[in-house]
Amino acid sequence: MKLSELAEEKTWELHGDAEISGLCTDSRAAGEGDLFFCIRGTHTDAHAFAVDAERRGACAIVCEERTETALPYLLVPDARDALARIAAAFFGHPERKLTLIGVTGTNGKTTVCHMLYRIFLSAGKKAGVIGTLGTRYGEISLPPSLTTPDPVNLFSLLSDMVRANVAVAIMEVSAHALALRKVPIVFDAAVFTNLTQDHLDFFPDMHAYGEAKKKLFSPAHCRLAVLNSDEAFFAELAREGAPAVSYGLESPADCFALVEHMDADGCTALLNLEDELVEVRLRLIGRHNVYNALAAAAAARRLGVGAGDIARGLNETTVEGRLERVGSYRGAALFVDFAHTPDGLFRSLEALREHCEGELFLVFGCGGDRDRAKRPIMGEIAAKGCDFAVITSDNPRYEEPCAIISEIEAGFSPISKRYVAIEERERAISYALGLLHAGDVLLVAGKGGETTQEIMGIKYRFNDKDILQRLAGKHDA
């Protein structure tokens, strides 16, 4: 594809032309025929690496200012925006050939996406899903990278889905992706789950975080907004002006539910989808999963899926690492969950408390190089929500694990002294197992279905579910 063809996506200043065979944002990975994008980052400015990209084979440059290369170039006001738009064009605008659903919110994105995926499969549609647990469509299953892939990867994936005759693609849309202008897509439906504290290492405050989420719900980005009417942020999103359908359990909503029965294996609920009744038996526990089911059902119904297919899809949905029951030990129930935010941890503990006949035990930590402000808040929530906690390491990344634990303790210890701190996560899980008796519940929170633990830039193989099951077997032996 010619650089001049890609330049037609927007009014940009074109200087020269070249045949483009690939897109590149890292000069070290540049190859013959690549178009190199000079992205300004927090710590580096890729304009400084344009010459290196040329030396490695790049044939043209996208830049915000002139570089020292003699290559043809496209001068743009915003290289990030140009990257996303050019990636879409380079891969043949696959987003225009799919029914696309975007899901955003602090918590629940993954579960809603997988519910929608199962619903469309039940309706006989070939579907794909992209998000925290990776990418899946047909027989293809790819490991995760980012919640929302970078534009080159994203549009490459969507293009592959089109070639595989996928009809519906469901994807998690993170606040980071929206803030960094990675998704120049008009979604057929955009779903909002909730807005609670997270990512304040990236966003200066909750207002900025909310403003990033809000971008998805403008008429320029979605044809239908599916909004949680029980959230305080609902009114602001509704004012964005896109056609909307609401769902909720407390405030008036187009779609609501009557929870008939809830236990440690799931719940039965009667969904009212704009006056059409749907009986479901969810294999996911907790009131928050009723919200997730309503969000998925409301979106699917407006996109033409029948009530029976919605029920079948919801009934079949399981989500790895999302308040997942992974076994039992000494008569105690063992769960893992991705809960890594204050609200997520609160909801998971609240859900398990309802079905705990004995004591509720918790193993958790907080990620390094991420929002530090939430650490004492999560400590306080844990102290109020569980009977005993083992505070441990999560993904410390480049931080000292003991320092992270101390910040969690600052919120926990004023409320309760019923905890221990054990830095090594596997040893923390083993210690917690040794405390259990019949009727107790153990929740290992923070990592969910993750398969690695990141320490000082190295990702070591680690999966909470595998560790729990292995250690429980050893204890029983």
Sine and cosine of phi, psi and omega as CSV:
sin_phi,cos_phi,sin_psi,cos_psi,sin_omega,cos_omega
0.00,0.00,0.66,-0.75,-0.02,-1.00
-0.98,0.22,0.55,-0.83,0.10,-0.99
-0.85,0.52,-0.61,0.79,0.00,-1.00
-0.89,0.45,-0.55,0.84,0.05,-1.00
-0.93,0.37,-0.68,0.73,0.02,-1.00
-0.91,0.41,-0.52,0.86,-0.02,-1.00
-0.92,0.39,-0.29,0.96,-0.01,-1.00
-0.96,0.28,-0.17,0.99,-0.01,-1.00
-0.90,0.44,-0.46,0.89,-0.02,-1.00
-0.41,-0.91,0.20,-0.98,0.03,-1.00
-0.98,0.20,1.00,-0.02,0.01,-1.00
-0.87,-0.49,0.32,-0.95,-0.05,-1.00
-1.00,-0.02,0.94,-0.33,-0.08,-1.00
-0.99,-0.12,0.75,-0.66,0.06,-1.00
-0.80,-0.60,0.98,-0.20,-0.02,-1.00
1.00,0.09,-0.03,-1.00,-0.02,-1.00
-0.54,-0.84,0.32,-0.95,0.01,-1.00
-0.28,-0.96,0.39,-0.92,0.08,-1.00
-1.00,0.04,0.86,-0.52,-0.10,-1.00
-0.98,-0.18,0.79,-0.62,0.02,-1.00
-0.92,-0.40,-0.15,0.99,0.01,-1.00
-0.25,-0.97,0.24,-0.97,-0.01,-1.00
-0.88,-0.48,0.61,-0.79,-0.12,-0.99
-0.54,-0.84,0.67,-0.74,0.06,-1.00
-0.88,-0.47,-0.08,1.00,0.01,-1.00
-0.85,-0.53,0.90,-0.43,-0.08,-1.00
-0.86,0.52,-0.50,0.87,-0.03,-1.00
-0.93,0.37,-0.37,0.93,-0.01,-1.00
-0.98,-0.21,0.07,1.00,-0.05,-1.00
-0.91,0.42,0.59,-0.81,0.02,-1.00
-0.70,-0.72,0.00,-1.00,-0.03,-1.00
-0.84,0.54,0.79,-0.61,0.08,-1.00
0.99,0.10,0.10,1.00,-0.05,-1.00
-0.98,0.18,0.55,-0.84,0.19,-0.98
-1.00,-0.10,0.88,-0.48,-0.07,-1.00
-0.99,-0.15,0.76,-0.65,-0.01,-1.00
-0.98,-0.20,0.81,-0.59,0.03,-1.00
-1.00,0.01,1.00,0.02,-0.03,-1.00
-1.00,-0.03,0.73,-0.68,0.11,-0.99
-1.00,0.05,0.86,-0.52,0.02,-1.00
-0.96,-0.28,-0.08,-1.00,0.00,-1.00
-0.92,0.39,-0.63,0.78,-0.10,-1.00
-0.92,-0.39,-0.34,0.94,-0.03,-1.00
-0.70,-0.71,0.37,-0.93,0.06,-1.00
-0.83,-0.56,0.91,-0.41,-0.11,-0.99
-0.93,0.38,-0.17,0.99,0.12,-0.99
-0.84,0.54,-0.51,0.86,-0.03,-1.00
-0.95,0.33,-0.23,0.97,-0.07,-1.00
-0.94,-0.34,0.18,0.98,-0.02,-1.00
-0.88,0.47,-0.65,0.76,0.01,-1.00
-0.90,0.44,-0.65,0.76,0.04,-1.00
-0.88,0.47,-0.66,0.75,0.03,-1.00
-0.89,0.46,-0.66,0.75,0.04,-1.00
-0.88,0.48,-0.69,0.72,-0.02,-1.00
-0.88,0.47,-0.50,0.86,-0.04,-1.00
-1.00,0.01,-0.06,1.00,0.11,-0.99
0.83,-0.56,-0.10,1.00,0.02,-1.00
-0.85,0.53,0.63,-0.78,-0.09,-1.00
-0.95,-0.32,-0.15,0.99,0.01,-1.00
-0.32,-0.95,0.28,-0.96,-0.11,-0.99
-0.76,-0.65,0.61,-0.79,0.24,-0.97
-0.94,-0.35,0.84,-0.54,-0.14,-0.99
-0.58,-0.81,0.32,-0.95,0.05,-1.00
-0.99,-0.15,-0.20,0.98,0.08,-1.00
-0.47,-0.88,0.34,-0.94,-0.01,-1.00
-0.85,0.52,0.59,-0.81,0.06,-1.00
-0.92,-0.39,0.02,-1.00,-0.03,-1.00
-1.00,0.10,0.00,1.00,0.00,-1.00
-0.99,0.15,0.31,-0.95,0.07,-1.00
-0.98,-0.19,0.22,0.98,-0.07,-1.00
-0.96,0.27,0.43,-0.90,0.19,-0.98
-0.83,0.56,0.52,-0.85,-0.05,-1.00
-0.53,-0.85,0.36,-0.93,0.06,-1.00
-0.89,-0.45,0.89,-0.45,-0.03,-1.00
-1.00,-0.04,0.86,-0.51,-0.11,-0.99
-0.77,-0.64,0.44,-0.90,0.05,-1.00
-0.97,0.23,-0.39,0.92,-0.09,-1.00
-0.56,-0.83,0.98,-0.22,-0.08,-1.00
-0.93,0.37,-0.50,0.86,0.05,-1.00
-0.91,0.42,-0.72,0.69,0.03,-1.00
-0.89,0.46,-0.67,0.74,0.01,-1.00
-0.89,0.45,-0.64,0.77,0.02,-1.00
-0.84,0.54,-0.75,0.66,-0.04,-1.00
-0.90,0.44,-0.70,0.72,-0.05,-1.00
-0.94,0.35,-0.64,0.77,0.00,-1.00
-0.94,0.33,-0.61,0.79,0.06,-1.00
-0.87,0.50,-0.68,0.73,0.03,-1.00
-0.86,0.51,-0.71,0.71,-0.02,-1.00
-0.93,0.36,-0.67,0.75,-0.04,-1.00
-0.86,0.52,-0.60,0.80,0.00,-1.00
-1.00,-0.07,0.27,0.96,0.13,-0.99
0.99,0.17,0.44,0.90,-0.01,-1.00
0.74,0.68,0.87,0.50,0.01,-1.00
-0.90,0.44,-0.44,0.90,-0.02,-1.00
-0.89,0.45,-0.35,0.94,0.01,-1.00
-1.00,0.06,-0.13,0.99,-0.07,-1.00
-0.95,-0.33,0.10,1.00,-0.02,-1.00
-0.81,-0.59,0.44,-0.90,0.30,-0.95
-0.98,0.18,0.87,-0.49,-0.12,-0.99
-0.90,-0.43,0.76,-0.65,0.05,-1.00
-0.85,-0.52,0.80,-0.60,0.06,-1.00
-0.94,-0.33,0.68,-0.73,-0.02,-1.00
-0.84,-0.54,0.81,-0.59,0.04,-1.00
-0.74,-0.67,0.31,-0.95,-0.03,-1.00
0.54,-0.84,0.32,-0.95,-0.02,-1.00
-0.92,0.40,-0.74,0.68,-0.02,-1.00
-0.80,-0.60,0.46,-0.89,0.11,-0.99
0.99,-0.11,-0.14,0.99,-0.07,-1.00
-0.85,0.53,-0.76,0.66,-0.07,-1.00
-0.89,0.47,-0.71,0.71,-0.03,-1.00
-0.90,0.44,-0.71,0.70,0.02,-1.00
-0.88,0.47,-0.67,0.74,0.01,-1.00
-0.87,0.49,-0.70,0.72,-0.03,-1.00
-0.95,0.30,-0.51,0.86,0.13,-0.99
-0.89,0.45,-0.73,0.69,0.02,-1.00
-0.89,0.45,-0.64,0.77,0.04,-1.00
-0.84,0.54,-0.74,0.68,0.00,-1.00
-0.92,0.38,-0.61,0.80,0.01,-1.00
-0.88,0.47,-0.73,0.68,-0.03,-1.00
-0.94,0.35,-0.56,0.83,0.11,-0.99
-0.89,0.46,-0.66,0.75,0.02,-1.00
-0.89,0.45,-0.48,0.88,0.01,-1.00
-1.00,0.10,0.09,1.00,0.03,-1.00
0.99,0.13,0.23,0.97,0.01,-1.00
-1.00,-0.09,0.65,-0.76,0.11,-0.99
-0.98,0.21,0.86,-0.51,-0.13,-0.99
-0.83,-0.56,0.35,-0.94,0.09,-1.00
-0.70,-0.71,0.43,-0.90,0.00,-1.00
-0.68,-0.73,0.66,-0.75,-0.01,-1.00
-0.77,-0.64,0.78,-0.62,0.02,-1.00
0.06,-1.00,-0.43,-0.90,-0.11,-0.99
-0.87,0.50,-0.51,0.86,0.00,-1.00
-1.00,-0.01,0.10,1.00,0.01,-1.00
0.95,-0.31,-0.34,-0.94,-0.04,-1.00
-0.85,-0.52,0.67,-0.74,0.00,-1.00
-0.61,-0.79,0.75,-0.66,0.16,-0.99
-0.34,-0.94,0.68,-0.74,-0.06,-1.00
0.82,0.57,-0.79,-0.62,0.03,-1.00
-1.00,-0.04,0.04,1.00,-0.07,-1.00
-1.00,0.00,0.74,-0.67,0.09,-1.00
-0.66,-0.75,0.88,-0.48,-0.07,-1.00
-0.89,-0.45,0.58,-0.81,-0.02,-1.00
-0.93,0.37,0.36,-0.93,-0.02,-1.00
-0.96,0.27,0.42,-0.91,0.18,-0.98
-0.83,-0.56,-1.00,0.02,0.13,-0.99
-0.97,-0.25,0.30,-0.95,0.08,-1.00
-0.80,0.60,-0.78,0.63,0.14,-0.99
-0.91,-0.41,0.90,-0.44,-0.06,-1.00
-0.86,0.51,0.40,-0.92,0.11,-0.99
-0.88,0.47,0.41,-0.91,-0.15,-0.99
-0.79,0.62,-0.67,0.74,-0.03,-1.00
-0.89,0.46,-0.71,0.70,0.03,-1.00
-0.92,0.39,-0.66,0.75,-0.04,-1.00
-0.87,0.49,-0.79,0.62,-0.07,-1.00
-0.96,0.29,-0.44,0.90,0.14,-0.99
-0.90,0.43,-0.70,0.72,0.04,-1.00
-0.89,0.46,-0.71,0.71,-0.01,-1.00
-0.90,0.44,-0.60,0.80,0.05,-1.00
-0.90,0.43,-0.67,0.74,0.05,-1.00
-0.88,0.48,-0.63,0.78,0.02,-1.00
-0.90,0.45,-0.66,0.75,0.03,-1.00
-0.87,0.49,-0.70,0.71,0.01,-1.00
-0.90,0.44,-0.47,0.88,0.02,-1.00
-1.00,0.03,0.17,0.99,0.03,-1.00
0.91,0.42,0.48,0.88,0.13,-0.99
-0.93,0.38,0.67,-0.75,-0.02,-1.00
-0.99,-0.17,-0.57,0.82,-0.10,-1.00
-0.77,-0.64,0.78,-0.63,0.07,-1.00
-0.88,-0.48,0.76,-0.65,0.00,-1.00
-0.90,-0.44,0.76,-0.65,-0.06,-1.00
-0.64,-0.77,0.56,-0.83,0.14,-0.99
-0.97,0.24,0.70,-0.71,0.01,-1.00
-0.87,-0.50,0.95,-0.30,-0.06,-1.00
-0.99,0.16,0.36,-0.93,0.07,-1.00
-0.89,0.46,-0.58,0.81,0.04,-1.00
-0.87,0.50,-0.73,0.69,-0.02,-1.00
-0.88,0.48,-0.62,0.78,0.01,-1.00
-0.94,0.34,-0.68,0.73,-0.01,-1.00
-0.91,0.42,-0.57,0.82,-0.05,-1.00
-1.00,-0.07,0.20,0.98,0.13,-0.99
0.84,0.54,0.70,0.71,-0.06,-1.00
-1.00,0.02,-0.23,0.97,-0.15,-0.99
-0.81,-0.59,0.98,0.19,0.05,-1.00
-0.99,0.16,0.92,0.40,-0.15,-0.99
-0.81,-0.59,0.62,-0.78,0.20,-0.98
-0.99,-0.15,0.95,-0.30,-0.05,-1.00
-0.98,0.19,0.60,-0.80,0.10,-1.00
-0.93,0.38,-0.52,0.86,0.13,-0.99
-0.52,-0.85,0.63,-0.77,0.09,-1.00
-0.84,-0.55,0.79,-0.61,-0.10,-1.00
-0.94,-0.34,0.73,-0.68,0.09,-1.00
-0.94,-0.35,0.80,-0.60,0.00,-1.00
-1.00,-0.09,-0.87,0.50,-0.04,-1.00
-0.22,-0.97,0.18,-0.98,0.05,-1.00
-0.68,-0.74,0.95,-0.30,0.05,-1.00
-0.68,-0.74,0.11,-0.99,-0.17,-0.99
-0.89,0.45,0.78,-0.62,0.15,-0.99
-0.11,-0.99,0.32,-0.95,0.14,-0.99
0.89,0.45,0.43,0.91,0.03,-1.00
-0.98,0.20,0.08,1.00,0.23,-0.97
-0.98,0.21,-0.38,0.92,-0.03,-1.00
-0.97,-0.25,-0.72,0.69,-0.01,-1.00
-1.00,-0.06,0.64,-0.77,-0.05,-1.00
-0.91,0.41,-0.46,0.89,-0.01,-1.00
-0.29,-0.96,0.07,-1.00,-0.04,-1.00
-0.91,0.41,-0.50,0.87,0.03,-1.00
-0.88,0.47,-0.72,0.69,0.01,-1.00
-0.90,0.43,-0.62,0.78,0.04,-1.00
-0.88,0.48,-0.72,0.70,0.02,-1.00
-0.91,0.41,-0.62,0.78,0.02,-1.00
-0.89,0.47,-0.58,0.81,0.05,-1.00
-0.91,0.42,-0.72,0.69,0.03,-1.00
-0.86,0.50,-0.62,0.79,-0.10,-0.99
-0.87,0.50,-0.49,0.87,-0.06,-1.00
-0.85,0.53,-0.52,0.85,-0.06,-1.00
-0.92,0.39,-0.35,0.94,-0.17,-0.99
-0.96,-0.27,0.22,0.98,0.12,-0.99
-0.98,0.19,0.44,-0.90,0.03,-1.00
-0.84,0.54,-0.36,0.93,0.02,-1.00
-0.96,0.28,-0.29,0.96,-0.07,-1.00
-0.88,-0.48,-0.23,0.97,0.04,-1.00
-0.49,-0.87,0.54,-0.84,0.04,-1.00
-1.00,-0.02,-0.34,0.94,0.02,-1.00
-0.54,-0.84,0.79,-0.61,0.07,-1.00
-0.98,-0.21,0.79,-0.62,0.03,-1.00
-0.94,-0.35,0.94,-0.34,-0.27,-0.96
-0.85,-0.53,0.65,-0.76,0.04,-1.00
-0.99,0.16,0.95,-0.31,-0.08,-1.00
-0.96,0.28,-0.22,0.98,0.01,-1.00
-1.00,0.06,-0.07,1.00,0.01,-1.00
-1.00,-0.04,0.64,-0.77,0.01,-1.00
-0.87,0.50,-0.48,0.88,-0.04,-1.00
-0.98,0.22,-0.11,0.99,-0.06,-1.00
-0.82,0.57,-0.74,0.67,-0.09,-1.00
-0.88,0.47,-0.65,0.76,0.01,-1.00
-0.90,0.43,-0.67,0.75,0.00,-1.00
-0.93,0.38,-0.63,0.78,0.01,-1.00
-0.89,0.47,-0.52,0.85,0.00,-1.00
-0.96,0.28,-0.17,0.99,0.02,-1.00
-0.91,0.42,-0.43,0.90,0.18,-0.98
0.98,-0.22,-0.09,1.00,0.05,-1.00
-0.96,0.29,0.53,-0.85,0.12,-0.99
-0.80,0.60,0.68,-0.74,-0.16,-0.99
-0.71,-0.71,0.46,-0.89,0.21,-0.98
-0.77,-0.64,0.68,-0.73,-0.06,-1.00
-0.95,-0.31,0.41,-0.91,0.09,-1.00
-0.62,-0.78,0.44,-0.90,0.01,-1.00
0.06,-1.00,0.13,-0.99,0.03,-1.00
-0.91,-0.42,-0.27,0.96,-0.10,-1.00
-0.86,-0.51,-0.75,0.66,0.00,-1.00
-1.00,0.07,0.36,-0.93,0.08,-1.00
-0.83,0.56,0.70,-0.71,-0.05,-1.00
-0.46,-0.89,0.40,-0.92,0.06,-1.00
-0.91,0.41,-0.56,0.83,-0.02,-1.00
-0.80,-0.59,0.79,-0.62,-0.02,-1.00
-0.58,-0.82,0.00,-1.00,-0.09,-1.00
-0.56,-0.83,0.46,-0.89,0.18,-0.98
-0.93,-0.37,0.91,-0.42,0.03,-1.00
-0.99,0.16,0.89,-0.45,-0.09,-1.00
-1.00,-0.03,-0.61,0.79,-0.02,-1.00
-0.39,-0.92,0.63,-0.78,0.02,-1.00
-0.65,-0.76,0.74,-0.68,0.06,-1.00
-0.59,-0.81,-0.16,-0.99,-0.10,-1.00
-0.95,0.30,-0.11,0.99,0.01,-1.00
-0.96,-0.29,-0.08,1.00,-0.01,-1.00
0.54,-0.84,-0.38,-0.92,0.02,-1.00
-0.44,-0.90,0.44,-0.90,0.09,-1.00
-0.95,-0.31,0.73,-0.68,-0.02,-1.00
-0.56,-0.83,0.47,-0.88,0.09,-1.00
-0.96,-0.27,0.92,-0.38,0.01,-1.00
-1.00,-0.01,0.70,-0.71,0.12,-0.99
-0.95,-0.32,0.96,-0.27,-0.05,-1.00
-0.98,-0.22,1.00,0.03,-0.02,-1.00
0.79,0.61,0.77,0.64,0.06,-1.00
0.98,0.20,0.17,0.99,0.15,-0.99
-0.96,-0.30,0.82,-0.57,-0.11,-0.99
-1.00,-0.03,0.68,-0.73,0.00,-1.00
-0.70,-0.71,0.88,-0.48,0.05,-1.00
-1.00,0.01,0.78,-0.62,-0.01,-1.00
-0.76,-0.65,0.49,-0.87,0.13,-0.99
-0.84,-0.54,0.99,-0.12,-0.05,-1.00
-0.97,0.23,0.62,-0.79,0.08,-1.00
-1.00,-0.07,0.24,0.97,0.02,-1.00
-0.89,-0.45,0.66,-0.75,-0.09,-1.00
-0.99,-0.14,0.33,-0.94,0.10,-1.00
0.98,-0.19,0.57,-0.82,0.02,-1.00
-0.87,0.48,-0.56,0.83,-0.01,-1.00
-0.89,0.46,-0.45,0.89,0.04,-1.00
-0.98,0.20,-0.32,0.95,0.17,-0.99
-0.93,0.36,-0.66,0.75,0.10,-0.99
-0.85,0.52,-0.72,0.69,-0.01,-1.00
-0.87,0.49,-0.65,0.76,0.02,-1.00
-0.91,0.42,-0.65,0.76,0.04,-1.00
-0.89,0.46,-0.68,0.73,0.00,-1.00
-0.87,0.50,-0.75,0.66,-0.01,-1.00
-0.90,0.44,-0.69,0.72,-0.03,-1.00
-0.91,0.42,-0.66,0.75,-0.01,-1.00
-0.89,0.46,-0.68,0.73,0.01,-1.00
-0.91,0.41,-0.73,0.69,-0.05,-1.00
-0.90,0.44,-0.66,0.76,-0.03,-1.00
-0.90,0.44,-0.68,0.73,0.02,-1.00
-0.92,0.39,-0.40,0.92,0.03,-1.00
-1.00,-0.05,0.20,0.98,0.19,-0.98
0.99,-0.12,0.13,0.99,0.02,-1.00
-0.99,0.15,0.67,-0.75,-0.02,-1.00
-0.96,0.27,0.35,-0.94,-0.05,-1.00
-0.87,0.49,-0.64,0.77,-0.02,-1.00
-0.90,0.43,-0.66,0.75,0.03,-1.00
-0.93,0.37,-0.60,0.80,0.06,-1.00
-0.88,0.48,-0.72,0.69,0.00,-1.00
-0.88,0.47,-0.72,0.70,-0.01,-1.00
-0.89,0.46,-0.68,0.73,-0.01,-1.00
-0.89,0.45,-0.70,0.71,0.01,-1.00
-0.91,0.41,-0.64,0.77,-0.02,-1.00
-0.91,0.41,-0.45,0.89,-0.04,-1.00
-1.00,-0.02,-0.16,0.99,-0.13,-0.99
-0.96,0.27,0.82,-0.58,0.26,-0.97
-0.78,-0.62,0.54,-0.84,-0.04,-1.00
-0.77,-0.64,0.87,-0.49,-0.07,-1.00
-0.86,0.51,0.80,-0.60,0.11,-0.99
0.98,0.22,0.14,0.99,0.04,-1.00
-0.95,-0.31,0.99,-0.12,-0.09,-1.00
0.67,0.74,0.80,0.60,-0.09,-1.00
-1.00,-0.09,0.81,-0.59,0.08,-1.00
-0.98,0.22,0.85,-0.53,-0.13,-0.99
-0.92,-0.40,0.06,1.00,0.03,-1.00
0.50,-0.87,-0.21,-0.98,0.04,-1.00
-0.61,-0.79,0.33,-0.94,0.00,-1.00
-0.46,-0.89,0.83,-0.56,-0.03,-1.00
0.82,0.57,0.49,0.87,-0.02,-1.00
0.99,0.11,0.09,1.00,0.06,-1.00
-0.99,-0.15,0.55,-0.83,0.00,-1.00
-1.00,-0.01,0.67,-0.74,-0.05,-1.00
-0.92,-0.39,0.78,-0.62,-0.01,-1.00
-0.77,-0.64,0.52,-0.85,0.22,-0.97
-0.86,-0.51,0.49,-0.87,-0.02,-1.00
-0.47,-0.88,0.46,-0.89,0.00,-1.00
-0.99,0.16,-0.10,1.00,-0.10,-0.99
-0.70,0.72,0.93,-0.36,-0.03,-1.00
-0.72,-0.70,0.22,0.98,0.06,-1.00
-0.82,-0.57,0.32,-0.95,0.04,-1.00
-0.82,0.58,-0.75,0.66,-0.03,-1.00
-0.91,0.41,-0.65,0.76,0.01,-1.00
-0.88,0.47,-0.68,0.73,0.01,-1.00
-0.92,0.40,-0.66,0.75,0.02,-1.00
-0.86,0.51,-0.74,0.67,-0.06,-1.00
-0.91,0.43,-0.63,0.77,-0.02,-1.00
-0.93,0.37,-0.69,0.72,0.03,-1.00
-0.90,0.43,-0.65,0.76,0.01,-1.00
-0.88,0.47,-0.68,0.73,-0.02,-1.00
-0.90,0.43,-0.67,0.74,-0.05,-1.00
-0.97,0.26,-0.52,0.85,0.00,-1.00
-0.85,0.52,-0.60,0.80,-0.03,-1.00
-0.88,0.47,-0.40,0.91,-0.10,-1.00
-0.88,-0.48,0.36,0.93,-0.03,-1.00
-0.96,-0.27,0.91,-0.41,-0.01,-1.00
-1.00,0.10,-0.41,0.91,0.00,-1.00
-0.94,-0.35,-0.83,-0.56,0.01,-1.00
-0.97,-0.26,0.49,-0.87,-0.01,-1.00
-0.97,-0.24,0.91,-0.42,-0.02,-1.00
-0.97,-0.25,0.52,-0.85,-0.07,-1.00
-0.68,-0.73,0.73,-0.68,0.20,-0.98
-0.90,-0.43,0.83,-0.56,-0.03,-1.00
-0.34,-0.94,0.26,-0.97,0.11,-0.99
-0.47,-0.88,-0.27,-0.96,0.08,-1.00
-0.70,-0.71,0.53,-0.85,-0.04,-1.00
-0.95,0.32,0.56,-0.83,0.07,-1.00
-0.99,0.15,0.36,-0.93,0.01,-1.00
0.85,0.53,0.52,0.85,0.05,-1.00
-0.72,-0.69,-0.02,-1.00,-0.06,-1.00
-0.71,0.71,0.97,-0.24,-0.02,-1.00
-0.96,0.28,-0.47,0.88,-0.08,-1.00
-0.89,0.46,-0.43,0.90,-0.07,-1.00
-0.99,0.15,-0.19,0.98,-0.09,-1.00
-0.90,0.44,-0.82,0.58,0.05,-1.00
-0.91,0.42,-0.48,0.87,0.04,-1.00
-0.91,0.42,-0.70,0.72,0.03,-1.00
-0.92,0.39,-0.56,0.83,0.09,-1.00
-0.87,0.49,-0.69,0.73,0.01,-1.00
-0.91,0.41,-0.69,0.72,0.02,-1.00
-0.88,0.48,-0.68,0.73,0.01,-1.00
-0.89,0.45,-0.69,0.72,-0.03,-1.00
-0.88,0.48,-0.59,0.80,-0.01,-1.00
-0.99,0.14,-0.44,0.90,-0.15,-0.99
-0.99,-0.14,-0.35,0.94,-0.02,-1.00
-0.87,-0.50,0.18,-0.98,0.03,-1.00
-1.00,-0.04,-0.46,0.89,0.03,-1.00
-0.39,-0.92,0.68,-0.73,-0.03,-1.00
-0.82,-0.57,0.55,-0.83,0.21,-0.98
-0.92,-0.38,0.95,-0.31,-0.02,-1.00
-1.00,0.05,0.79,-0.61,-0.15,-0.99
-0.61,-0.79,-0.20,-0.98,0.00,-1.00
-1.00,0.04,0.59,-0.81,0.07,-1.00
-0.96,-0.27,-0.95,-0.30,0.21,-0.98
-0.93,-0.36,1.00,-0.01,-0.11,-0.99
-0.92,0.39,-0.34,0.94,-0.04,-1.00
0.80,0.61,-0.85,-0.52,-0.07,-1.00
-0.99,-0.15,0.19,0.98,0.04,-1.00
-1.00,-0.10,0.35,-0.94,0.08,-1.00
-0.98,0.21,0.87,-0.49,-0.07,-1.00
-0.82,0.57,-0.65,0.76,-0.04,-1.00
-0.90,0.44,-0.54,0.84,0.03,-1.00
-0.93,0.37,-0.63,0.78,0.05,-1.00
-0.90,0.43,-0.72,0.70,0.00,-1.00
-0.86,0.51,-0.65,0.76,0.01,-1.00
-0.88,0.47,-0.60,0.80,0.02,-1.00
-0.94,0.34,-0.55,0.84,0.10,-1.00
-0.93,0.37,-0.69,0.73,0.00,-1.00
-0.86,0.51,-0.53,0.85,-0.01,-1.00
-0.86,0.51,-0.48,0.88,0.06,-1.00
-1.00,-0.04,-0.46,0.89,-0.07,-1.00
-0.99,0.15,-0.76,0.65,-0.20,-0.98
-0.90,0.44,-0.52,0.85,0.07,-1.00
-0.92,0.40,-0.35,0.94,-0.04,-1.00
-1.00,-0.07,-0.67,0.74,-0.10,-1.00
-0.48,-0.88,0.54,-0.84,0.08,-1.00
-0.97,-0.22,0.11,0.99,-0.05,-1.00
-1.00,0.04,0.96,0.28,0.04,-1.00
-0.33,-0.94,0.31,-0.95,0.19,-0.98
-0.73,-0.68,0.38,-0.93,0.07,-1.00
-0.92,-0.40,0.86,-0.51,0.03,-1.00
-0.75,-0.66,0.93,-0.37,-0.15,-0.99
-0.89,0.45,-0.72,0.70,-0.09,-1.00
-0.97,0.24,0.87,-0.49,-0.22,-0.98
-0.90,0.43,-0.67,0.75,0.00,-1.00
-0.90,0.44,-0.64,0.76,0.02,-1.00
-0.92,0.39,-0.56,0.83,0.04,-1.00
-0.90,0.43,-0.68,0.74,0.02,-1.00
-0.91,0.42,-0.69,0.72,0.02,-1.00
-0.87,0.49,-0.67,0.74,0.02,-1.00
-0.88,0.48,-0.70,0.71,-0.02,-1.00
-0.90,0.44,-0.65,0.76,0.04,-1.00
-0.85,0.52,-0.61,0.80,-0.02,-1.00
-0.92,0.38,-0.23,0.97,-0.01,-1.00
-1.00,-0.03,-0.18,0.98,-0.21,-0.98
-0.98,0.18,0.53,-0.85,0.12,-0.99
-0.71,-0.70,0.18,-0.98,0.00,-1.00
-0.83,0.56,0.71,-0.71,0.01,-1.00
1.00,-0.03,-0.21,0.98,0.02,-1.00
-0.98,0.21,0.25,-0.97,0.10,-1.00
-0.75,-0.67,0.70,-0.72,0.10,-1.00
-0.89,-0.46,0.81,-0.59,0.09,-1.00
-0.92,-0.38,0.83,-0.56,0.14,-0.99
-0.97,-0.26,0.93,-0.37,-0.21,-0.98
-0.90,-0.44,0.41,-0.91,0.17,-0.99
0.90,-0.44,-0.56,0.83,-0.09,-1.00
-0.91,-0.42,-0.41,0.91,0.06,-1.00
0.82,0.57,-0.85,-0.52,-0.05,-1.00
-1.00,0.02,0.13,0.99,0.02,-1.00
-0.85,0.53,0.57,-0.82,-0.05,-1.00
-0.94,-0.34,0.06,1.00,0.01,-1.00
-0.67,-0.74,0.31,-0.95,0.15,-0.99
-0.82,-0.57,0.82,-0.58,-0.10,-1.00
-1.00,-0.09,0.87,-0.49,-0.01,-1.00
-0.72,-0.69,0.88,-0.47,0.04,-1.00
0.79,0.62,0.71,0.70,0.08,-1.00
0.99,0.15,-0.05,1.00,0.01,-1.00
-0.94,-0.35,0.73,-0.69,0.03,-1.00
-0.99,-0.17,0.94,-0.35,0.02,-1.00
-1.00,-0.05,0.57,-0.82,0.02,-1.00
-0.90,0.44,0.82,-0.57,-0.01,-1.00
-0.30,-0.95,0.82,-0.57,0.04,-1.00
-0.70,-0.71,0.86,-0.50,-0.06,-1.00
-0.83,0.56,-0.67,0.75,-0.03,-1.00
-0.89,0.46,-0.74,0.67,0.00,-1.00
-0.88,0.47,-0.69,0.73,-0.02,-1.00
-0.89,0.45,-0.72,0.70,0.01,-1.00
-0.85,0.53,-0.76,0.65,-0.06,-1.00
-0.92,0.40,-0.64,0.77,0.01,-1.00
-0.92,0.39,-0.71,0.70,-0.02,-1.00
-0.93,0.37,-0.61,0.79,0.04,-1.00
-0.89,0.46,-0.63,0.78,0.06,-1.00
-0.91,0.42,-0.63,0.78,0.03,-1.00
-0.92,0.40,-0.67,0.74,0.01,-1.00
-0.88,0.48,-0.61,0.79,-0.04,-1.00
-0.96,0.26,-0.44,0.90,-0.10,-0.99
-0.91,0.42,0.00,0.00,0.00,0.00
